[in-house]
Amino acid sequence: MSHTTANAPVSPAGSPTTGDADTPSGSQVTTNKAVNSQWTITLFGTAVGAGILFLPISAGSFGFIPLLVATLLIFPMTYLAHRAFSWIISYSPLHGEDVLAVLTHFFGRGNGIILAIIYWFTIFPVVLIYGVSITNTVNSFIVNQLSGPEISRYILAPLCVGLMTLALAFGNTIMLKIAQFVVYPLIVALAAVSLYLIPQWDLGSFMEAGDHTAGGILKAIILPVLVFSFSFVAAISQFSLGMEKEYGADHHAQSDKVIRNSAVLLTIFTMFFVWSCALAMGADGMQEANEKNLPVLSYFANETGTPFMAYMAPIVVICAVASSYFGHALGTIEGTQYLFNLAAPKATKKMSTRTLDLWTYLFIFVATSLVGIFNPSILDMISIVGGVFFAFMTYLLPILVIYRVDALARFRGKKTNYFVAVMGFIVLFATIWGMFQ
């Protein structure tokens, strides 16, 4: 079953080109810059969502030095981990299959089901997070910017979630175009907001704030929301398949280049946004935004009262959340149906594709609406999802596959593997430890 995300563009190439997976990477490949650029934006867009909008609230609270160290480390963490994850699909003997099918092939049906469940628990909670985010953002926009009445969450949450889920019924092609279209204005908007906040920076107080000890620095580096905000692992499966269609089996040099460029783009725009917001908010502002469970841009829209922030911020948040919701909703659909097919193949065969889709849409709608109504802490949800599931899936699983599967034996012994594994273990255990504090 092909695992498709809403941010994953359909390759403009025609039929897949042929090639040997073991062809030396030095062989000549004609570079399609348009495809590479499209995928760079796609991977960037997959990561931009609720995480980046809450990241300044968490990361900024640690102060200057911890945030500086985190800024320097997040690029190699992101690039090396996602590159390793892409090797799982790129060097699999199963050409044209997504990551769930490949993992089942590598580890057998029983272990494949376990890994598919972990993958599902990585993607599905993100959909729930976006359900809370979109409800809170629309409610804040109605009350604060439009001066309207506060709508009951029992009405607003199903309405917001329902409109986004309804878009699934229009098919992947339309959603792909919409999701890709909003990424470009998002990049411009994030840069514009970051620059707009510069006059409000208070560098002096920020230099003194936070914990500058080794423990404070470590907490900033292992911040689960930081891992969550820089993860585009949900799109890597389709990205690898798309690159194989475009360049053939010998696509690895081009794929590495795209992943690297996406990580660079994320580091520049995301961390500039984080620094600008943290410097402008101050400790009191970050605490207030956290207590109100609001994205940082919604907080600025309410506090500044300027027309620019009042209308720009909610639009950016809604576009970011909606575009990422599509991708993770489709990932949830594919993961849910994959698991259902493994657990009950006879029942799956009795259903038409459309019937199975509709039941899955209904499940997503009901679950996400309920979470949107009850309004749990988004940062707490991100901490659990980002620190446990994303840490395992993005950082630890690729290393496990490299050292357990002969198809990836060529990557054993790389020093970068140790870096990825160590960072993954630190984030995982620190998150679990923090849950009991």
C-alpha positions, 0 to 999 in steps of 0.5 A: 500500500503506498503511503501518501502525504498531502504535502507529497507532490506527484512526480512530474516524471513519466514511468519509473526509470530503471536502474540498479540499486547498487549502481555507484553513486558517481554515475551520471544522472541528469538533475531535474532542478524543478523536481528537487526544488518541489521536494525541498519545499514539500519536506519543509512544508511537512515539518511546518505546522503546530510544532513551529508555532509552539516552539518559541514558547518552549525553546525560548524559555531556556535563554540565550546560551541553551537556545544557541546550542540547540540552533547549532545542533538541530541542523545535523540532527535533522539532516543525518536522521532523515537521510538515514531514514530515507535509506530504508526505502531507497536501498530496499529490495522492494522497489516501489513499496512504502515504508510499512511494506518495507519494514514488514519485509525486513522484520517479518509480519509480527514485528512489521505489525508492531512497527506499523503500530508505532508508526501509526502512533507517531502520525495519528496524535499529530492529527489530534494536535492539529484539531486542538490548534485549529479550534483554539486559533479560530476561536481566538480570531473570532473573539479577539480580531472579529470581536464576535461571541465565543462559540461553544467548543462542542460546535466549533471543534467539529466544524473546524475539523469537519471542514478539514476532513471533508477536504479528504473527499475531494481526492489527493490531487486537489489536496496536494495542490492546495497543500503545496500552494500554501507553503510558499506564502507560509515561508514569506509570512514567517520571514515577514513576522520575524523581521516585523518583531525585530524592533521589539527585541529585548536582547539584554533581558533575554541574555540573563533569562533562562538556565545557562548551566549544563543541565539547562543547555541539555534540556534545550537540546533534547526539547521534544517540541524541537524534534517534533518541529523539525521532523518531516519523516511522514513524507520521507517514504513518498519522497524516496519513491518519487525520487526513484521514479524521477532518477531511477534506482541511482537517486541517492546523491540527489535525494541526499541533496534535497534532504540537506537543503530542506534541513537548511531551509528549516533551520534558517526560517524556523530558528530565525522565527524562534529567536525573533519571537522569543526575544520579543515575547520575554519570559512573561509573554511565553508563560501567558501564551502557554497558559492560554494554550495559544500558538505564538502568532495568535498571542502576538495578534492579541497583544500588539493590536496592530492590523498586520499581526491581527490578521496575518497571524491567524491566517498563517496559523490556519494555513500551517495547521491545515496543510500539515493536517492533510498530510498527517490525516492521509498518513493516518488513513494509510497506516490505519488501513494497513493495520486493519488489512494485516489484522483482518484481511478477510474483512478488508476484502469484503469492503470496497475501497470507498467504504473503507475510506469513509469509515476511516474518515469518520474515525479521524473526524470523531476522534479529532473533534473530541480532542478539540473539544476537551482541549488538552495542553498542546505542548504536553501532547507534542512533548509525548509524541515528539519525545517518544514516538518521533524520537524512535521513528526518526532517530532510532529506527533507521539505526536499528535497520542499518545494523539488523538488515543486510540490505543496509550493511554498507552503512554500518560503521559510519560515525554519523550513525552514532551521533543520530543514535545518541541523540535519539536515546537522549531525547527518548529517555529524557522525555520518559524521565520528564513524564514522571517528574 
